[in-house]
Amino acid sequence: MRIALLGTRGIPASYGGFETFAEELSTRLAARGHEITVYCRERFGEPLYRGVRLQYLPTIRHKYFDTLAHTFVSTLHLLAHRPEAALYCNGANAIFTLWPRLAGVPVALNVDGIERQRKKWNRLAKAWYLVSEWLATFCPTAVVTDAHTIQAYYRDRYRKESTFIPYGAEAGKAGTAAVLAKLGLEQGSYFLYVSRMEPENHPLEVREAFEQVTTSLKLALIGDAPYAEEYIRRVRDTRDRRVIIPGAIYGEGYRELGSHCFAYIHATEVGGTHPALIEAMGRGALVLYRNTPENAEVAAGAGIPFEPDELASKLRLVLEMAEPEREDLRRRAMDRVRKRYSWDAVTDAYEELLKSMAGRTAY
């Protein structure tokens, strides 16, 4: 099939979950013989990446217009170069899915989480996300939700059934640890936090909770975010030498950090299935997670939940645990990812959905 993927910053992944999703899914579909085009905002040196065609188009570099502007021009290009099926990411793009659908191109929309709950958006942006939730119920051919809690939200609020396809992750530890020496870290001697540095992901609260704990272990806060300079400045405002804040790290360095941490802290409260949580579990990390329905759905029985005011006490709990108990949680986390969140199974589900929309026989 000829398939287009729109609504992300593009690949190779160098930002967040949707970009990693776009890379993992598109390259696997390409390996299965499909012609895949991923629309990108950032230029890559070659027109192809791991068998995927990269279509670079301009955008408006602005907090509120970046995604919509790029998806708008990408949709115009798609209409002039019609694929057999299209996959849009981000619920804010729901309005654009109607255009290819009217032109005879079946469209699936991955809506992600309830984005209007994010603190970074102003009232107008939150209103747009609310309208987009409603548009998502009839503009695309199919809606995809990556968490059962989000699936239930659309069913209960809008009486809209969606296709549940989870996010994926690899299972297994990285065999190298080169990035640790660069950051002054040692294997098994640091807590790890990875996310965009935005208020609803709570890196500031994680740092402040860690600073209440007496330990020789370090805390590595990994991540960055556009349009959040003031908040990131507050996160970095510490004199605790145990806290390491190097910015965003991708690729093998990111995999190494998750593979060799003492424990991983997941503090995000908004969104569907969070890629960083599944990826940390897949690398066998001991996971502490903020107790939201979405996070509990992923980590239930394979991690330690905490309420907003409990993180410091839960960090002490983990430090005091017997090592066999910690190892049991690490093993359960990796096993859960192998059984429920493999990228091959995710690719199977999307391939079947896209083929069924286009009237092809899935194999």
N, C-alpha and C positions, 0 to 999 in steps of 0.2 A: 504493500500500500504506500501511497504518498501521504505523509502525515506532517502537519505543522504544529509546533509548540510555541505558544505566545504567552506574554504576561510576566516573564521573569527578566532579570538583568542579562541573562544569557550564560553561555558556557565558554570555556572551562569555569567551573564554580569558583567564585572568589568573593562571596558575600554571605549567603545564608541558606536556609533550608530549601526554599523553592529552587534556587540555583543548583544545589546538590541534587535535588529530585530531578531537575531537567537533565542534568548530565547523566545520572545513573540510568534513568528511563530511556532517554534518547539513544545513548550508545548501545544499550542492550537491544532495543528495537532495531537499530541499524545492523547489529550483528546477526539478527534474525532475517535480514534481507529486505527490510523496509527502507524506503527513501524518506529520511527525516530531515526537516528544516527547523532549526531553532532560531528564533528572532532574538537578536542581541543588542544591548545598548553599548557594550564595551567592545572595542576592536580586538581581534586575535590575529596573530601573524599569518595564519593560513585560512583559506576558505573552507577547509574541512577539518574536523576534529574528531578523531576516532570513528570515522565513517559518517559523521553527522555534518550536514551542510549548515554553515553559519551565515545568517543573513543580518548584517549590521544595518541599522537604521537610526536616524537621529532622534533626540528627545529634548525635552526642556528640563534643564537641571534645576529642579525646584522641589522642595519637600512635598508640595501638594499636587504637582502636575507631572512629575517624572513618570510614574507608572501609567497614568491615563494617556499622556501625550504619546508615549512610545507604543502603547497598545493600539492607539488610534491609527498611527501611520503604519504599524505592522498589519493591521486589519485591511487597510487599503491595498497594501502590497499583496496580501493573501488573496484578496478578491480578484486581483489581476493575474495571479499565479495559483489557481485553485487546486488545493490538495483534495484527496478523497475523504479526509477527516481532519479535524483540528482539536487540539487540547489547549484550553486557556487556563492559566493559573491566576488566583487572586479574585475574590468575590467582587472587588471594586470594578473589575472589567466586565461585569455581567452585561452591560448595555451593548458592548461591542460584539457579543456572541450572536446577537440577533441578525446582524448584517450577513455574515456568511451562511447562516441557516436559511435566510430568505433567498440566498443565491444558490441553494441546493447543497451546501456543504454541511454535513452533520458536525455538531460541536459538543464537546464535553467541557464542563467548567469545574475545576477543583476550587471550592470556595474557601478553603483553609478554615480558620476559626472565626470567632465573632469579633472582627477587627475594630468595630466602633467602640469597643471597651478600652482600647489603648489610650493612655494618657497623652500621648504625643499629638493626637489629632484635636483640632479646634471643633467648634460646634458644626460648622459647615461640612467638614470632612466626615464627622460622625454621622451627620444626616445623610451624606452621600452613601456611606456604607450601609445605613439602614435601608435606604431606597434600593441599593444594589442587592440586598438580601431578597427583597420582594421581586426584583427583576430576574434574579437567578431562578425563580420558581417557574418561569415560562420562556425566557429568552433562549437559553441553550437547549440542545436536544436532550442532554443528560447532565445531572448534577452529581459530582463526586465529593464525598466527605471522607476524611481520613481518620475520624474518631467516632465511636458510637455515640458519644455525648452530643457531637455536632449533628450527627444524623438524626438523633432524637429531637434536637432543637428545631430543625427544619420541619420535621414531621408534626411536632406539637404546635409550633407557632404558625406555620404556613400550610399544613396538611400536604407537604411536598415529600414524596419519597425520593431518596437518593441512593446512589450506588456506593457502598462502603468499600474503599480500597485504602489500606493503611500506608503509612510511610515505611520505607525500608531501611535496612542497615546491614552491614557485614558483621559476621561473628568471628572473633579471633583477635589476638593481640598483635600489635606491630612487633616485628623482630628487631627493630633498631630503636635507638634512644638518643639520636644526635642532638635534637633540639633541647633536651634537658640541660646539657652542659652549657649551651649558649645562654640559658635563662638562670643558671645557677641553681638548678634543681637536681635532686637525686631520686632514683627510683623508690617508690613507696614512701616518700617523705614529704608529700604535699597534697593538700586539698585542691581540687580543680573546679573551676566554674567557667562555663563557655556559653556566651549568648551575645546578642546585640545589646549594647550598653544603653538601654532605655528603661524608664521608670518602672513599667509593668514587669520587667524582667528582674528587677531588684538587686542589681550588683552592689549598690550602696549598702543595702541592708545585710547582704552576705558579708561584705567587708567588715561592717560594724559588729556583726555577731561573732565573726572569727576573732576580732580584736579583744573580745571578752574572755577568750579561752586561753588558758596557760598551756602552751605546747611549743616544742621546738620545730614542729612541722611548719611548712610555709603554705601560703594561699596564692595560687595562680589564677588571676582574673583575666580571662582571654576574651577579647571581643572589641568591637568598635561600632559606630553607627553614624550615618550622615545626619546632619541637622540636629545633633544632640550635644554640641560642644560644651554648653554650660553644665549639663548634667554629668557628662564625662569628667569635667574638671572637678566636680564634687566627689566623684568616685575616686579620683586619683589623689585627693587631698588627704594624705595620711603620712604619718611619721613612723609607722610600724614597718620595720625593715623585713619582716617576714612576708609582707604582701608584695607580690610581683604583678605588674600590670603592663605587659608588653604591647598590647593592641591585638589586632586580629591575626590569627595564624591558621593557615589552610594546608591541605595536602598531607604529606607524610608527617610533618611536624605536629599537626592536629591529631593524627592517629596515634603518634607516639605519646602525646600528653595524656590521652584517654586510656592508653594501655598500661601506663606505669604510675598512675596516681594512687595515693592511699585511699581516697574516696572522692566521689564526684558530687557536687551540690547543684541541684536543679531548682531554681527559684522562680521560674516563669509562671504567671498566673493567667495570661490571656493567650488564646489560640487553640488550635486543635491538637493533633499529635505533634510533639516537638522533636525535631530531628536529633538535636544534641542529646536528649535523654535516651532515645533508642540507641544512638551510636555509642554512647558511654556504656550502656548495658551490654551491647554487642562486644565490646572490648573487655568485658569482665570486670568493670569498675564496681566498687561498692557504692551504691547510689542512695543519696538522701534527696527526697523530692518534696516540693511544696504540695500540700494535700489539696489539689483541685481534682474534679472528676476526670478531666482529660489526662492528667499525670497519673492518677491512680489506675486508670484503665490500662495504661502502658506498663506500669511498674508493680502492680499489685502482687504481693507475695514475694517480690524479688528486690525490694528496697525498703528504706525507712522513711515514712512520711513525717512531715513537720508542719505545724501551724505557724502563722507569721511571727509569733512571739516565742517560738520554741527552738529556733535554729541553734542558738548558742548551747542550750542544754543537750540537744541531739548530737552536736559535734562532740561534746564531752562524753556522751553515751558511746559513740563509735570508738573514741580513743580508749575507753575503758573495757570494751568488748574483748572477749577471748579471741585469739586469731582463728581458731576453727569456725567460730560463729561468723566472723567476717568473710572467711573463704566460702562458706556455704551460701551466703547472700550473693557473692560474686559469681559463683557457679550457676545459681538459679537465674541470675540476670542474663547471662550469656545463653543459657538454654532457652529462656523465654524468647529471645530474639531469633534464635535458630528456628523455633517452631512457628512463630507468629509474624515475623517481620523481615523475611528474606527478600532481597531485591528481585530474585528470579520469580518468586510468587507474585510480587507486586507487578512486575512486567507482564506476567501471564494475564493478570486481571485487566490491566489497561489494554493489552492487545485484544483480548476477547471483547471488551466494551467497544473499542474503536471499530473493530471488524463488524460487530453486530449493528452498530449505528449506520455503517456504510453498506449494510446488506450483504456483507461477505460471510462466508462460512468460517467460523473460528476453528483452529486446529490446536 
